[in-house]
Amino acid sequence: MAEWLPVRQSRTHELVLESVEEQVLAGELKAGDRLPPERELAQALGVSRSALREALRVMETIGVLVATAGRGPDAGARIVQNPDDALGRLLRLHVALGSYSLEDVLEARVTLERSSFEAAARFADEEQLAEAARLLERMREPDLSITEFNDLDTRFHVYIARVSGNDLISTLTSAVREAVRTLILKAEEATGEDWPATARALDEQHTELLRLIRAGEGARAADLVEQHIRGFHGTLVEVGGPADSGSRAAQRS
């Protein structure tokens, strides 16, 4: 059982985070475990309840804790494993702020997805790939909006990463793809009347990618997904998106 000790008072909420991190690293806390009630935990740590709440909010933001208000067995704070949404949100903000250029994100996507598509050709089974095929079928539905297409496109790429057998690559792929989802959507919307032809071309590439995975041709799938990514994403880099002007200029100045 986790042992809670008082923490120092400077930067209190950060010290609370350190205390929780120490418990996780020591194996005293793991996914699914509940933290003590707020009043009890604040007293054990020797901190104010406001400082404790601030620390808990940070933990919710980074995807390692979920807090449920009210009373009953489901109330309170619980340690969870939910890194995908948190990393995606964080990376999206840093891309928007210019911390990473679109070129950096492009190359990261290429590296991650080459790896995941090649691995999926080795490890994914037919049941898993049938779900990927269903995503593609939905992308071909008539009158599908560009936003819905973009969402399914994102889900397809993230799903292939998920069935590649590497959870970390799956999480990173999800974060990187989520970081540029809005930019890719804007590029798709900007095609105007050319969108139906663009959607067909993207569908043809998706269909061939899935065929190569099913055939176990991982190297060819990796080459094609790189070509696929350097399409719309490459266009964003060439044009220079809203997040692109900051970091490269800063690096070269």
N, C-alpha and C positions, 0 to 999 in steps of 0.2 A: 504494500500500500504506500502511496506517495506520502512523503513527509514534508510538510510545509514549514519553512523557517522565515523569520522576519527578514526583510530586505532593507538596504540603505535608502535614505530618503531623497537623495539627489536624483533628478530625472526618474521619478518614481515609476511611471508606467513602463519605461524601458527596462527597469530592474525587475518588474513583475514579469515582463516578457522573457527576460533572461532566466528567471526562476522556473517558468513553465518549460522553456527550452531544455534546461538542465534535467528536469524530470523526464522529458521525452527521450533525451539522449541516454539517460541512465536506464531506460526501459521501465520506469515507474508509471509512466503514462503512455498509452497507446490508443490507436484509433478505436472509437467506440466508448472510451472511458468518459465519465462525467466529472466535471470539476465540482468541488464542494460548493454549497450555497454561497451566494455573494457575500453575505454578512460574515459567514464563518471563514471564508477564504481571505477576505480583507483583514480580519482580525489575526489570522494565522501568519499572514505576510507582514503585518504591522503597517499597513498602508490605508489610505482613505478609500472609501468605496468609489469615489469619483475617479481616482487614479486607477483602480482596478477596472472600472468600466472602460476607461480609455484603452487600457491594454487589451481587454477583451474585444473591443471594436477593431483594433489593429489586427488581432488574430482572425477575426471574421473576414476582414478585407483580404488577408493573404491566404485564405482558404484552408485554415487548419482548425477552425472552431465554428460551431453553429450554436447560436443562443436562441432558446425558445422562451418567450415570456409566459407568465401565468403560473398556475399550480398544477400539480399532478405528476405522474411518472415521466412525462416527456418534457417537463419544464426544466430550465436551467441551461448551462453551457456544456457542450459535449465536443470532445476531440474528434475530428473527421479527417478524411483524406479527400480533398477536393481541389487539386492544384490547377486544373485546366482553366476554369473561368478566371481565377485570380491572376494567373500568369498572363493570360490573354489580355485582361483589363490593364495590367501594369505595362505590358509591352506596347499596347495600343497607345497609351498615354505618352510613353517615351518616344515612340515614333512620331507622334503628333508634335511633341516638343522639340524634335530635332536631335534627340540623344543618339539615334541611329538613323542613318540615311536609308533611302529606299534601295540603294545599291546593296547596302549591308543586309537588309531584310531579304532582298532577292537572292543573294548568294546563300544566305542561311536556309531559305526555303528549298533551293536547289539541292543543297547538301543533304538536308533532312529527308526530302521526299525521294531523292534517288535511293537513299538507304532503305526507306520504308517500302517502296514499291518493289525493290529487288528482294527484300526479305519476305514480303507478302507472297511473292511467287514461289518461295521455298516452303513457307510455313502455313499459309492460310488454307483452310479446308473449304470444301464446296458449300457447306452450309453458311459459312461466313461470307463467301463470295456471292452467294445468292442474295444476301441482304444488300451487298454493294450493287448488284444488278437491279434490285428493286428501287434503289435511289436513282439510278439512271433512267429507269422507266418513268418515274415520277417527273424527271426533268424534261421528258418528251411530251408531257401532257399539253394538249392545246390550251391556249389562253393563259398559260402560266406566266405570271408577272416576272419581270426581271429580278425583283427582290426575292421572290420565291426560288427562282433559278439560282441566284447567288447563294442563298441559304443551303440549297441541296448540293450545290457545287462544293461549298465549304465542308458539308457533312461527308461527302464522298471522299475527299482528300484526307480528312481526319480519320474516317473509318478505316481506310486502307492502312494508315499509320497504326491504328489500334490493333489490326489483325496481323501486323508484321511480327508481333511477338516481343516487341521492346516497348515497355510502358513509358520510359523516359522520352524516347523518340516520339511516341504518340502525344505526350503532353507538350513537348516543345513544338511539334508540328501544329498542334491545335492553337498554341499561343501565337506562333508566327503567322499562321493563316488568318486568325482572328484579328491580328493587329492591322492587316491590310484589307480586311473584308469591305469596309466602307469605301476605301479608295478604288478597289476593283469594281464595286457596285457602281460608283460614279462613272468609271471608264466604260462599263457596259451600257449604262443609261445614255452616255454621250454618243453611242453608235447610231442612235435615232432609228431611221428607217432601215438601216443595215443590220439591226439586231437579229431578225430571224435567220439571216445567213450566218451571222456570227455564232448564234446559238447552235445551229446545225454543225458548224465546224468544230465547236467545242465538244458537242455530243459525239462526233466521229472520233475525236481523240480519246475521250473518256471510254468509249466502247472498245477501241483498240487497246487501250491500257488494260482494261479488264480481261480482254481476250489473251493478252500476253501473260498476265498473271496466272490465269487458268492454265495456260500452256506451259507454265514453269519457266518462261523466258525472261528471267529477272533482269539480265543485262540490257535487253532491248526495251523492257518496260522502264528501266531507269533512264535510258537515253530519251525515250519519248516523253516521259514526265518532265524532264529538264526542258525539252523543246516547248512543251505545253505551258510550263510556268513562265518561260521567257517570252511568251506571247503577250498576254494582257499585262502581267506584272512588268515585263520589259518595257512595254509602252509607257507605263507610269514612270519608270526611271528615265526614259528618254525625254519625256515631256517635263518632268520635274514636278512632283506632287507637293502638297502644302507642307509636308514634313521634310522635304528634301533639301531645301535651300540652306538650312541652318548648320548642320553638322559638318558637311564637306567644306563649306566656306570657312568655318571656324578652324577646321583641321589644317587648311591651306594658308590661313592668314598668319 
